Amino acid sequence: MTTILILTGIGCLLGALIILAGKVLPPESRDLKRVERIAELLPGMNCGACSYSGCFAYAQALVKNPKTLLDNPCMVLLQDTEKLKLVEASLGLTVNVTMMERKACIHCGGGSEDICQWAGTDTCKGVAQRHKGYKRCPFGCLGLGDCIMACPQNAIYMNSEKGVAVVDWEKCNGCGLCVAECPQKLIQLVPANTKVALLCTYASIKNIPGREKCDVGCTHCKKCVRACEHDAITWNSKRLTPIFDHNKCTLCLKCVEACPQNTLIACVKEKVLVTD
């Protein structure tokens, strides 16, 4: 009987504390409820491609500043029309998906020869830690497929002949997971309406003794700039590379024809990146 009385007393005490806590503690924040609702609409991949640690953190950022969806869009969410509309309604804004759509572009044409035999790790990150890899060009694609493993859409494959990763723009949803996986910093998310791309990232200002650009690397001749009749190409004097204004580009391809190294490629059919 004593035990029963003690347990009953403890139960009553705990019940009283719960009632007291309910009256003293502040009610659940409305913002927290909005964050939870928006988080449920997000992909739940926690990939970090949006530059936030996870989907819940991204939802918090959206509630705090709805324009985050425009500045750091979740590309997976943009592909889900139904859920995107619900997020738009919750945030009170409208997203122009066409203008925000991105695709991954690998700025390397491949073809750089091996300068040594490699028998160590079979990942790009592992190889890059050893003297920037084993290729003649220290800035080129290492061809071991870290980006392929990271792609949830199977939108990246390896061109075995050239030893370079290639993006299938039909499959790519612009999630950006591959960008962080490339130790060479070759992958960039570009607007889906990109018309011309440069397949070279060789940086002359960062020359490495005993290493040099491959035979198809950009020679910085500026012939593409001079060939453009629509002022759609300017020259980046710091990186020594062309910059393309795709709003001015008419896809006349005169710049592609003028490139003596075939380093420029045309992004034809608007969604298919021609690399072969």
ZADREN-535261 format. One line per field, with one value per atom (N, C-alpha, C): x, y, z; residue number from 0; residue in one letter; atom name. Coordinates in steps of 0.001 Angstrom, whole numbers, plus 500000, padded with zeros to 6 digits. Each point is the difference from the previous one (the first is absolute). Layout:
# residues N
east X  ...;
north Y  ...;
up Z  ...;
nr NUM  ...;
rest A  ...;
atom CA  ...;
This chain:
# residues 276
east 500837  499163  500868  501073  500914  500584  500369  500580  499000  498762  498957  499804  499999  499818  501166  501193  501183  499945  499676  499919  498892  498867  498894  500417  500729  500470  500953  500917  500952  499266  498992  499220  499274  499405  499291  500955  501187  500994  500465  500273  500437  498898  498750  498885  499866  500197  499921  501112  501204  501128  499742  499398  499693  498991  498955  498996  500637  500879  500685  500895  500723  500885  499210  498827  499155  499541  499873  499555  501164  501150  501154  500791  500238  500794  499244  500711  499333  499427  498912  499412  500943  499783  500839  499967  501171  500114  499299  499322  499367  501047  501131  501076  500498  500053  500458  499035  498721  499010  500170  500284  500216  501253  501040  501243  499741  499232  499700  499191  499015  499182  500847  500879  500838  501026  500552  500985  499394  498715  499323  499854  500017  499857  501337  501081  501329  500388  500980  500352  500427  500548  500450  501317  500733  501270  501145  499832  501043  501356  499977  501203  500942  499466  500836  500269  499410  500244  499480  499041  499435  500869  501123  500966  499576  498952  499587  500244  500105  500388  498990  498749  498971  498695  498982  498717  499305  500130  499362  500662  501320  500724  499626  499813  499593  498594  499108  498640  500012  500863  500137  500446  500950  500494  498900  499169  498906  498966  499675  499030  500561  501289  500640  500112  500335  500142  499550  498741  499458  500835  500762  500797  501163  500213  501020  499684  498723  499587  500460  500136  500454  501523  500641  501456  500696  499428  500560  498898  499559  498877  500358  499021  500133  499580  500963  499718  499084  500044  499108  498563  499798  498665  499432  500860  499538  499436  500402  499521  498623  499570  498725  498986  499244  499080  498994  499425  498960  500543  501116  500564  500559  500531  500520  498895  498819  498872  499602  500048  499666  501028  501267  501055  499851  499702  499787  498855  498915  498842  500348  500797  500373  500928  500872  500966  499486  498921  499435  500819  500570  500755  499774  500446  499853  501368  500247  501296  499877  500910  500066  500983  499478  500843  500890  499479  500766  501266  499893  501151  501004  499530  500866  500593  499534  500457  501490  500720  501434  500374  501147  500555  501477  500514  501416  500829  501089  500899  501420  500648  501364  500967  500778  500880  501325  499905  501198  499636  500846  499743  500691  500791  500701  501171  500568  501101  501378  500091  501318  500683  501225  500716  500496  500170  500544  501505  500496  501454  500638  499159  500534  498927  500393  499065  499489  498686  499419  499433  500451  499543  499419  499705  499482  498486  499452  498555  499337  498746  499300  498925  500229  499072  500720  499249  500589  500587  499269  500483  501301  500105  501217  501183  499786  501069  500414  499031  500277  500909  499998  500856  501471  500249  501376  500417  500562  500545  498972  498749  498946  499749  500141  499654  501158  499676  501019  499877  499259  499819  501008  500227  500895  499473  498694  499380  499582  500532  499671  498611  499321  498689  498860  500336  498996  499268  499029  499207  500896  499903  500813  499370  498731  499347  499728  499906  499749  498560  499205  498559  499413  500625  499382  498651  499933  498764  498911  500403  499044  499341  500789  499490  499066  500235  499206  498673  499863  498802  498824  498916  498829  499148  500250  499209  500694  501183  500794  500185  500250  500103  501443  500950  501408  500590  500716  500656  501437  500783  501400  500254  500618  500466  501362  500016  501217  501104  499607  500997  500795  499282  500665  500337  499500  500285  499417  498760  499368  498537  499496  498592  499152  498817  499104  498604  499338  498658  498936  498997  498826  498970  499831  499122  498528  499658  498611  499656  500977  499768  500337  500931  500469  498879  499817  498989  500640  501307  500685  500089  499976  500035  501320  501079  501282  500851  499571  500774  501367  500087  501269  501027  499522  500897  500968  499458  500835  500930  499681  500793  501250  500042  501148  501138  501121  501126  500703  499760  500620  499173  498818  499101  499646  499752  499699  498510  499162  498561  499330  499166  499289  498529  499121  498587  499783  499528  499800  498522  499543  498599  499669  498793  499597  499958  499977  499986  501401  501018  501377  500179  500612  500135  501404  501023  501388  500757  500852  500772  501470  500864  501441  500447  500655  500450  501461  500318  501362  500008  500786  500145  501476  500862  501432  500297  500669  500316  501485  500330  501403  500673  499200  500582  500364  499622  500318  500785  500939  500787  500725  500059  500704  501193  501218  501190  499865  500314  499928  498626  499030  498630  499573  499103  499547  498627  499381  498669  500071  498881  499965  499940  500059  500042  498712  498898  498731  499578  500931  499680  499946  499333  499888  501373  500328  501291  499884  498827  499757  500252  499664  500256  498960  498870  498902  499308  500230  499352  498486  499534  498552  499387  500721  499504  499889  501043  500008  498987  499708  499070  498548  499686  498608  499552  498917  499481  498876  499715  498868  500409  501308  500529  499541  499886  499538  501159  501239  501171  500939  500348  500996  501159  501086  501187  500265  500166  500351  501516  500517  501444  500708  499255  500610  500195  498967  500085  500435  500022  500377  499078  498706  498993  498847  499267  498847  498798  499186  498756  498858  498988  498912  498735  499412  498703  498956  499308  499096  498720  499746  498845  500283  501262  500378  500352  500404  500431  498859  500272  499010  500252  500996  500400  500409  500686  500511  501197  500632  501113  501281  500099  501231  501171  499719  501064  500497  499074  500368  500869  499623  500761  501378  500089  501259  501010  499540  500899  500926  501311  500934  500190  499583  500207  498736  498906  498700  499639  500360  499755  498601  499369  498637  499024  498894  498970  498662  499124  498660  499026  499172  498945  498744  499845  498918  498737  498919  498684  499637  500689  499754  500175  499835  500128  501013  500633  500961  501385  500901  501353  500839  500435  500786  501454  500561  501394  500842  499371  500750  500260;
north 498790  501210  501254  499934  501160  500291  498920  500150  500645  499578  500554  501485  500359  501403  500863  499444  500743  500225  498933  500124  500956  499945  500912  501441  500203  501354  500536  499129  500409  500345  499178  500260  501332  500281  501272  501187  499819  501069  500281  498932  500174  500622  499592  500582  501479  500377  501416  500799  499399  500683  500193  499017  500103  501119  500075  501058  501366  500081  501262  500417  499021  500296  500498  499415  500423  501440  500471  501376  500990  499524  500895  500121  498872  500015  500683  500717  500677  499000  500360  499103  499789  498949  499692  501155  500388  501131  499706  501022  499844  499753  500686  499820  498553  499403  498618  499068  500288  499193  500153  501237  500235  499270  500047  499298  498507  499436  498562  499657  500869  499737  500060  501010  500147  498868  499621  498910  498702  499790  498798  500007  501199  500117  499888  500164  499917  498541  499756  498623  499093  500592  499174  499302  500434  499363  500469  501193  500580  499996  500357  499903  501182  501153  501175  500782  499606  500692  501431  500280  501352  500893  499461  500666  499989  499258  499846  498555  499808  498697  498898  500351  499004  500664  499200  500541  500813  499586  500743  501366  500026  501274  500901  499390  500767  500559  499200  500453  501177  499942  501109  501271  499850  501157  500586  499139  500458  500794  499537  500707  501346  500009  501239  501005  499505  500868  499230  500195  499256  500125  501098  500180  499008  499268  498951  498986  499790  499058  500468  501304  500552  500046  500313  500131  498646  499093  498659  498965  499844  499083  498538  499240  498545  499490  499524  499625  498783  499136  498838  500460  500976  500540  500646  500665  500673  499021  498731  498994  499455  500256  499492  501136  500134  501128  500127  498888  500015  500506  499454  500419  501412  500371  501353  501033  499727  500923  500154  498917  500062  500831  499842  500791  501470  500278  501377  500644  499267  500524  500282  499132  500180  501194  500242  501092  501310  499924  501198  500569  499140  500452  499048  500436  499190  499776  498785  499639  499764  500629  499761  498854  498799  498811  500037  500479  500044  500826  501125  500878  499436  499138  499490  498640  499341  498650  499984  499065  499877  498596  499910  498713  499968  498812  499855  499987  500736  500049  499696  499035  499616  500697  500920  500814  499298  498898  499280  499145  500007  499206  498652  499758  498722  499913  498828  499774  500252  500425  500247  498671  499858  498733  499776  498737  499650  500248  500511  500225  498971  499146  498937  498937  498868  498938  500216  499822  500211  498688  499584  498737  500187  501243  500278  500025  500988  500134  500190  499548  500104  501080  501057  501131  501266  500916  501259  500794  500022  500757  499429  498674  499373  500299  499909  500259  501467  500907  501433  500430  499236  500335  499708  499242  499660  500780  501152  500800  500320  500253  500371  498905  498752  498908  499493  499232  499346  500365  501074  500429  501092  500116  501052  501377  500165  501262  499877  500826  499898  500516  500617  500579  499241  498914  499277  498924  499384  498924  498791  499451  498843  498687  500049  498854  498792  500187  498854  499955  500984  499901  500335  500851  500424  500663  500785  500705  499017  498930  498986  499329  499681  499354  500919  501313  500970  500337  499739  500416  499065  500513  499147  499741  500737  499868  499153  499486  499253  500823  501296  500925  500233  499322  500173  498645  499976  498766  500314  498970  500185  499744  500962  499828  499315  498691  499227  500346  500433  500341  501237  501008  501254  500057  499045  499995  501176  500358  501165  499693  500543  499838  500921  499534  500744  500035  501137  500166  499839  499208  499857  501008  501092  501085  499591  498972  499529  499417  499391  499375  500924  500913  500870  500906  500044  500908  501176  500130  501159  499995  498831  499940  500521  499875  500547  499098  498771  499106  499677  499986  499679  501112  501227  501155  499847  499643  499877  498797  499002  498777  500120  500992  500125  500768  499345  500691  500981  499847  500879  501273  500069  501159  500216  498901  500079  500158  499658  499948  501276  500539  501240  499853  500550  500050  501231  499783  501102  500077  501166  500112  498971  499474  498962  500518  501337  500560  500305  499461  500199  499494  500810  499643  499544  500578  499632  499831  498993  499752  499787  500330  499835  498735  499102  498736  500075  500960  500125  500895  499615  500833  500228  499775  500151  501432  500150  501328  500288  500832  500309  500693  500715  500735  499055  498734  499021  498830  500318  498949  499142  498712  499058  499467  500126  499528  498545  499768  498652  499594  500873  499715  501079  499647  500968  499599  500919  499716  498937  499316  498961  500633  499181  500506  500682  499751  500618  501079  500448  501041  501378  500927  501371  500660  500628  500679  501495  500463  501417  500913  499500  500763  501096  499935  500975  500001  498974  499953  499906  499354  499904  501360  500838  501349  500817  499923  500770  499470  498721  499402  500348  500322  500275  501368  500017  501235  500617  499404  500480  500428  500194  500427  499070  498728  499030  499355  500339  499430  501120  499985  500931  499175  500679  499298  500262  498927  500104  500089  501198  500210  499374  499703  499391  498501  499318  498553  499657  501022  499812  499014  500179  499147  500855  499513  500747  499883  501048  500013  500183  499149  500002  500638  500879  500580  499265  499054  499131  500705  501170  500787  500678  500290  500623  498972  498816  498968  499562  499927  499563  498568  499364  498643  499920  501045  499983  499059  499692  499053  500465  501288  500504  499898  500146  499872  498564  499049  498587  499666  500526  499751  500653  501143  500744  499400  499194  499447  498959  500240  499054  498716  500007  498845  499153  500445  499329  499932  501070  500061  500509  500659  500480  498983  499795  499090  500712  499526  500567  499177  500679  499325  500059  499039  500008  499397  500198  499507  500461  501032  500693  499131  498702  499185  498874  499906  498915  500586  499699  500516  499065  500504  499182  500057  498855  499965  499018  499172  498977  500435;
up 500000  500000  500000  500750  500047  498621  499298  498657  499045  500084  499128  500277  501290  500376  499507  500119  499525  498497  499235  498543  499579  500729  499699  500258  501098  500324  498954  499535  498952  498713  499665  498787  500073  501166  500167  499905  500597  499964  498580  499239  498608  499151  500238  499264  500271  501275  500360  499331  499928  499350  498502  499354  498574  499757  500855  499864  500218  500999  500282  498841  499433  498874  498804  499767  498890  500123  501249  500216  500010  500452  500125  498693  499337  498771  498866  499117  498881  499004  499311  499009  498822  499248  498833  499008  499539  499079  498674  499468  498686  498929  500161  499030  499998  501188  500075  499271  500126  499281  498491  499549  498566  499530  500823  499653  499842  500904  499940  498761  499669  498798  498736  499927  498808  499926  501137  500027  499473  500274  499506  498482  499396  498549  499276  500736  499396  499753  499134  499610  501144  501068  501120  499746  498983  499660  500893  500597  500855  499294  498718  499178  500189  500437  500190  498732  498873  498733  500024  500874  500116  500872  500495  500877  501464  500342  501392  500443  501311  500526  499732  499801  499741  499629  499710  499561  501097  501256  501086  500166  499905  500085  498825  498839  498818  500191  500586  500279  500977  500998  500944  499286  499081  499251  499112  499422  499138  500793  501199  500830  500444  500328  500434  498863  498806  498826  498761  499571  498856  498728  499839  498793  499916  501087  499970  498907  499731  498964  498622  499827  498726  499919  501129  500020  500102  500780  500174  499789  498775  499756  500201  500454  500050  498631  499216  498628  499919  501007  500016  500203  500889  500242  498743  499233  498782  498978  500108  499060  500396  501253  500513  500016  498929  499824  501136  500414  501033  501339  500437  501279  499929  498857  499831  500176  499450  500153  501466  500753  501420  500768  499655  500649  499631  498731  499564  500782  500162  500721  501459  500596  501395  500183  499008  500101  499419  499217  499410  498860  499186  498818  498837  498814  498794  499381  499587  499433  498503  499234  498564  499775  499914  499911  498763  498900  498748  500154  500694  500172  501011  500904  501063  499695  498967  499702  499697  500609  499832  499545  499353  499579  500370  500244  500328  498720  500021  498845  500477  499367  500360  499048  500523  499165  499718  499305  499573  498804  498983  498808  500026  501060  500094  499044  499899  499065  500569  501271  500587  500287  499560  500144  501432  500359  501311  500012  501129  500112  500922  500611  500838  500209  500494  500321  501423  500179  501314  500519  501185  500567  501395  500342  501336  500034  500696  500142  498646  499892  498720  500042  500757  500038  499563  499411  499553  501167  501117  501156  500537  500004  500477  499102  498698  499036  500016  500159  499967  501146  501068  501138  499729  498950  499649  498759  500184  498904  498912  500413  499047  498969  500385  499107  499172  498984  499191  498522  499703  498619  499638  498722  499512  500388  499883  500415  501466  500886  501422  500347  499022  500265  499324  499293  499235  500795  499342  500595  500264  501208  500369  499543  499645  499371  500861  501320  500873  500514  499602  500182  501355  500795  501260  499743  498928  499656  499565  499329  499548  501200  501005  501200  500778  499901  500765  499343  498706  499257  500260  500589  500277  498763  498916  498779  498932  500312  499000  498729  500213  498869  499557  500642  499638  499633  498910  499570  499574  499817  499667  498520  499352  498633  500097  499835  500212  499002  498812  498976  500397  500539  500373  501492  500764  501421  500741  499650  500622  500290  501096  500346  499132  499626  499123  500631  499890  500565  498925  500293  499137  500483  499262  500442  500008  499275  500021  501372  500655  501293  501170  499803  501081  500503  501321  500567  500726  499879  500570  501508  500626  501470  500559  499245  500415  500874  500248  500853  499407  498696  499341  500162  500159  500080  501169  501162  501196  499940  499169  499957  499147  499120  499090  500672  500294  500641  499063  498705  499010  499756  500616  499833  498515  499298  498570  499723  500974  499756  500485  499144  500316  499609  500828  499633  499135  498799  499059  499622  499548  499565  498929  500059  499052  498563  499840  498647  499491  500688  499562  498572  499173  498577  499629  500651  499701  501313  500066  501215  499662  500951  499836  500720  499281  500581  500418  500844  500488  501234  501000  501189  500324  499024  500257  500424  501125  500532  499816  499030  499717  501178  500798  501124  501146  499883  501036  499396  499135  499368  501031  499737  500862  499216  500519  499280  499545  498736  499456  499513  500142  499563  499010  499098  499008  499482  499307  499468  498912  499801  498972  498611  498979  498625  499571  500718  499616  500998  500840  500972  499361  500677  499514  499952  498888  499836  500246  500383  500323  498796  498829  498778  499756  500654  499901  498632  499195  498686  500135  501062  500212  500261  500742  500307  498723  499166  498758  498997  500060  499032  500288  501255  500378  499474  499243  499406  500824  501163  500799  501403  500188  501313  501112  499692  500994  500758  499611  500666  500439  501260  500535  500565  500319  500445  501478  500756  501410  500090  500201  499978  501195  501063  501178  499794  499516  499767  498584  499128  498602  499294  500209  499376  499490  498988  499492  500931  500019  500762  499007  500102  499026  500575  499218  500353  499161  500620  499252  499561  500584  499556  498664  499745  498731  498937  500443  499060  499092  498698  499015  499529  500592  499630  498521  499564  498627  499870  501147  500095  499315  499700  499396  500965  501294  500995  500065  499897  500027  498796  498847  498779  500045  500699  500041  500968  500946  501013  499375  499959  499370  500799  501270  500869  500179  499399  500202  501485  500716  501437  500310  499034  500181  499426  500703  499512  499983  499157  499903  500822  500774  500744  499116  499115  499012  500576  499305  500401  501404  500462  501272  501236  499893  501203  499867  498841  499798  499804  500906  499920  499134  498863  499082  500426  500352  500441  499204  499217  499262  498562;
nr 0  0  0  1  1  1  2  2  2  3  3  3  4  4  4  5  5  5  6  6  6  7  7  7  8  8  8  9  9  9  10  10  10  11  11  11  12  12  12  13  13  13  14  14  14  15  15  15  16  16  16  17  17  17  18  18  18  19  19  19  20  20  20  21  21  21  22  22  22  23  23  23  24  24  24  25  25  25  26  26  26  27  27  27  28  28  28  29  29  29  30  30  30  31  31  31  32  32  32  33  33  33  34  34  34  35  35  35  36  36  36  37  37  37  38  38  38  39  39  39  40  40  40  41  41  41  42  42  42  43  43  43  44  44  44  45  45  45  46  46  46  47  47  47  48  48  48  49  49  49  50  50  50  51  51  51  52  52  52  53  53  53  54  54  54  55  55  55  56  56  56  57  57  57  58  58  58  59  59  59  60  60  60  61  61  61  62  62  62  63  63  63  64  64  64  65  65  65  66  66  66  67  67  67  68  68  68  69  69  69  70  70  70  71  71  71  72  72  72  73  73  73  74  74  74  75  75  75  76  76  76  77  77  77  78  78  78  79  79  79  80  80  80  81  81  81  82  82  82  83  83  83  84  84  84  85  85  85  86  86  86  87  87  87  88  88  88  89  89  89  90  90  90  91  91  91  92  92  92  93  93  93  94  94  94  95  95  95  96  96  96  97  97  97  98  98  98  99  99  99  100  100  100  101  101  101  102  102  102  103  103  103  104  104  104  105  105  105  106  106  106  107  107  107  108  108  108  109  109  109  110  110  110  111  111  111  112  112  112  113  113  113  114  114  114  115  115  115  116  116  116  117  117  117  118  118  118  119  119  119  120  120  120  121  121  121  122  122  122  123  123  123  124  124  124  125  125  125  126  126  126  127  127  127  128  128  128  129  129  129  130  130  130  131  131  131  132  132  132  133  133  133  134  134  134  135  135  135  136  136  136  137  137  137  138  138  138  139  139  139  140  140  140  141  141  141  142  142  142  143  143  143  144  144  144  145  145  145  146  146  146  147  147  147  148  148  148  149  149  149  150  150  150  151  151  151  152  152  152  153  153  153  154  154  154  155  155  155  156  156  156  157  157  157  158  158  158  159  159  159  160  160  160  161  161  161  162  162  162  163  163  163  164  164  164  165  165  165  166  166  166  167  167  167  168  168  168  169  169  169  170  170  170  171  171  171  172  172  172  173  173  173  174  174  174  175  175  175  176  176  176  177  177  177  178  178  178  179  179  179  180  180  180  181  181  181  182  182  182  183  183  183  184  184  184  185  185  185  186  186  186  187  187  187  188  188  188  189  189  189  190  190  190  191  191  191  192  192  192  193  193  193  194  194  194  195  195  195  196  196  196  197  197  197  198  198  198  199  199  199  200  200  200  201  201  201  202  202  202  203  203  203  204  204  204  205  205  205  206  206  206  207  207  207  208  208  208  209  209  209  210  210  210  211  211  211  212  212  212  213  213  213  214  214  214  215  215  215  216  216  216  217  217  217  218  218  218  219  219  219  220  220  220  221  221  221  222  222  222  223  223  223  224  224  224  225  225  225  226  226  226  227  227  227  228  228  228  229  229  229  230  230  230  231  231  231  232  232  232  233  233  233  234  234  234  235  235  235  236  236  236  237  237  237  238  238  238  239  239  239  240  240  240  241  241  241  242  242  242  243  243  243  244  244  244  245  245  245  246  246  246  247  247  247  248  248  248  249  249  249  250  250  250  251  251  251  252  252  252  253  253  253  254  254  254  255  255  255  256  256  256  257  257  257  258  258  258  259  259  259  260  260  260  261  261  261  262  262  262  263  263  263  264  264  264  265  265  265  266  266  266  267  267  267  268  268  268  269  269  269  270  270  270  271  271  271  272  272  272  273  273  273  274  274  274  275  275  275;
rest M  M  M  T  T  T  T  T  T  I  I  I  L  L  L  I  I  I  L  L  L  T  T  T  G  G  G  I  I  I  G  G  G  C  C  C  L  L  L  L  L  L  G  G  G  A  A  A  L  L  L  I  I  I  I  I  I  L  L  L  A  A  A  G  G  G  K  K  K  V  V  V  L  L  L  P  P  P  P  P  P  E  E  E  S  S  S  R  R  R  D  D  D  L  L  L  K  K  K  R  R  R  V  V  V  E  E  E  R  R  R  I  I  I  A  A  A  E  E  E  L  L  L  L  L  L  P  P  P  G  G  G  M  M  M  N  N  N  C  C  C  G  G  G  A  A  A  C  C  C  S  S  S  Y  Y  Y  S  S  S  G  G  G  C  C  C  F  F  F  A  A  A  Y  Y  Y  A  A  A  Q  Q  Q  A  A  A  L  L  L  V  V  V  K  K  K  N  N  N  P  P  P  K  K  K  T  T  T  L  L  L  L  L  L  D  D  D  N  N  N  P  P  P  C  C  C  M  M  M  V  V  V  L  L  L  L  L  L  Q  Q  Q  D  D  D  T  T  T  E  E  E  K  K  K  L  L  L  K  K  K  L  L  L  V  V  V  E  E  E  A  A  A  S  S  S  L  L  L  G  G  G  L  L  L  T  T  T  V  V  V  N  N  N  V  V  V  T  T  T  M  M  M  M  M  M  E  E  E  R  R  R  K  K  K  A  A  A  C  C  C  I  I  I  H  H  H  C  C  C  G  G  G  G  G  G  G  G  G  S  S  S  E  E  E  D  D  D  I  I  I  C  C  C  Q  Q  Q  W  W  W  A  A  A  G  G  G  T  T  T  D  D  D  T  T  T  C  C  C  K  K  K  G  G  G  V  V  V  A  A  A  Q  Q  Q  R  R  R  H  H  H  K  K  K  G  G  G  Y  Y  Y  K  K  K  R  R  R  C  C  C  P  P  P  F  F  F  G  G  G  C  C  C  L  L  L  G  G  G  L  L  L  G  G  G  D  D  D  C  C  C  I  I  I  M  M  M  A  A  A  C  C  C  P  P  P  Q  Q  Q  N  N  N  A  A  A  I  I  I  Y  Y  Y  M  M  M  N  N  N  S  S  S  E  E  E  K  K  K  G  G  G  V  V  V  A  A  A  V  V  V  V  V  V  D  D  D  W  W  W  E  E  E  K  K  K  C  C  C  N  N  N  G  G  G  C  C  C  G  G  G  L  L  L  C  C  C  V  V  V  A  A  A  E  E  E  C  C  C  P  P  P  Q  Q  Q  K  K  K  L  L  L  I  I  I  Q  Q  Q  L  L  L  V  V  V  P  P  P  A  A  A  N  N  N  T  T  T  K  K  K  V  V  V  A  A  A  L  L  L  L  L  L  C  C  C  T  T  T  Y  Y  Y  A  A  A  S  S  S  I  I  I  K  K  K  N  N  N  I  I  I  P  P  P  G  G  G  R  R  R  E  E  E  K  K  K  C  C  C  D  D  D  V  V  V  G  G  G  C  C  C  T  T  T  H  H  H  C  C  C  K  K  K  K  K  K  C  C  C  V  V  V  R  R  R  A  A  A  C  C  C  E  E  E  H  H  H  D  D  D  A  A  A  I  I  I  T  T  T  W  W  W  N  N  N  S  S  S  K  K  K  R  R  R  L  L  L  T  T  T  P  P  P  I  I  I  F  F  F  D  D  D  H  H  H  N  N  N  K  K  K  C  C  C  T  T  T  L  L  L  C  C  C  L  L  L  K  K  K  C  C  C  V  V  V  E  E  E  A  A  A  C  C  C  P  P  P  Q  Q  Q  N  N  N  T  T  T  L  L  L  I  I  I  A  A  A  C  C  C  V  V  V  K  K  K  E  E  E  K  K  K  V  V  V  L  L  L  V  V  V  T  T  T  D  D  D;
atom N  CA  C  N  CA  C  N  CA  C  N  CA  C  N  CA  C  N  CA  C  N  CA  C  N  CA  C  N  CA  C  N  CA  C  N  CA  C  N  CA  C  N  CA  C  N  CA  C  N  CA  C  N  CA  C  N  CA  C  N  CA  C  N  CA  C  N  CA  C  N  CA  C  N  CA  C  N  CA  C  N  CA  C  N  CA  C  N  CA  C  N  CA  C  N  CA  C  N  CA  C  N  CA  C  N  CA  C  N  CA  C  N  CA  C  N  CA  C  N  CA  C  N  CA  C  N  CA  C  N  CA  C  N  CA  C  N  CA  C  N  CA  C  N  CA  C  N  CA  C  N  CA  C  N  CA  C  N  CA  C  N  CA  C  N  CA  C  N  CA  C  N  CA  C  N  CA  C  N  CA  C  N  CA  C  N  CA  C  N  CA  C  N  CA  C  N  CA  C  N  CA  C  N  CA  C  N  CA  C  N  CA  C  N  CA  C  N  CA  C  N  CA  C  N  CA  C  N  CA  C  N  CA  C  N  CA  C  N  CA  C  N  CA  C  N  CA  C  N  CA  C  N  CA  C  N  CA  C  N  CA  C  N  CA  C  N  CA  C  N  CA  C  N  CA  C  N  CA  C  N  CA  C  N  CA  C  N  CA  C  N  CA  C  N  CA  C  N  CA  C  N  CA  C  N  CA  C  N  CA  C  N  CA  C  N  CA  C  N  CA  C  N  CA  C  N  CA  C  N  CA  C  N  CA  C  N  CA  C  N  CA  C  N  CA  C  N  CA  C  N  CA  C  N  CA  C  N  CA  C  N  CA  C  N  CA  C  N  CA  C  N  CA  C  N  CA  C  N  CA  C  N  CA  C  N  CA  C  N  CA  C  N  CA  C  N  CA  C  N  CA  C  N  CA  C  N  CA  C  N  CA  C  N  CA  C  N  CA  C  N  CA  C  N  CA  C  N  CA  C  N  CA  C  N  CA  C  N  CA  C  N  CA  C  N  CA  C  N  CA  C  N  CA  C  N  CA  C  N  CA  C  N  CA  C  N  CA  C  N  CA  C  N  CA  C  N  CA  C  N  CA  C  N  CA  C  N  CA  C  N  CA  C  N  CA  C  N  CA  C  N  CA  C  N  CA  C  N  CA  C  N  CA  C  N  CA  C  N  CA  C  N  CA  C  N  CA  C  N  CA  C  N  CA  C  N  CA  C  N  CA  C  N  CA  C  N  CA  C  N  CA  C  N  CA  C  N  CA  C  N  CA  C  N  CA  C  N  CA  C  N  CA  C  N  CA  C  N  CA  C  N  CA  C  N  CA  C  N  CA  C  N  CA  C  N  CA  C  N  CA  C  N  CA  C  N  CA  C  N  CA  C  N  CA  C  N  CA  C  N  CA  C  N  CA  C  N  CA  C  N  CA  C  N  CA  C  N  CA  C  N  CA  C  N  CA  C  N  CA  C  N  CA  C  N  CA  C  N  CA  C  N  CA  C  N  CA  C  N  CA  C  N  CA  C  N  CA  C  N  CA  C  N  CA  C  N  CA  C  N  CA  C  N  CA  C  N  CA  C  N  CA  C  N  CA  C  N  CA  C  N  CA  C  N  CA  C  N  CA  C  N  CA  C  N  CA  C  N  CA  C  N  CA  C  N  CA  C  N  CA  C  N  CA  C  N  CA  C  N  CA  C  N  CA  C  N  CA  C  N  CA  C  N  CA  C  N  CA  C  N  CA  C  N  CA  C  N  CA  C  N  CA  C  N  CA  C  N  CA  C  N  CA  C  N  CA  C  N  CA  C  N  CA  C  N  CA  C  N  CA  C  N  CA  C  N  CA  C  N  CA  C  N  CA  C  N  CA  C  N  CA  C  N  CA  C  N  CA  C  N  CA  C  N  CA  C  N  CA  C  N  CA  C  N  CA  C  N  CA  C  N  CA  C  N  CA  C  N  CA  C  N  CA  C  N  CA  C  N  CA  C  N  CA  C  N  CA  C  N  CA  C  N  CA  C  N  CA  C  N  CA  C  N  CA  C  N  CA  C  N  CA  C  N  CA  C  N  CA  C  N  CA  C  N  CA  C  N  CA  C  N  CA  C  N  CA  C  N  CA  C  N  CA  C  N  CA  C  N  CA  C  N  CA  C  N  CA  C  N  CA  C  N  CA  C;
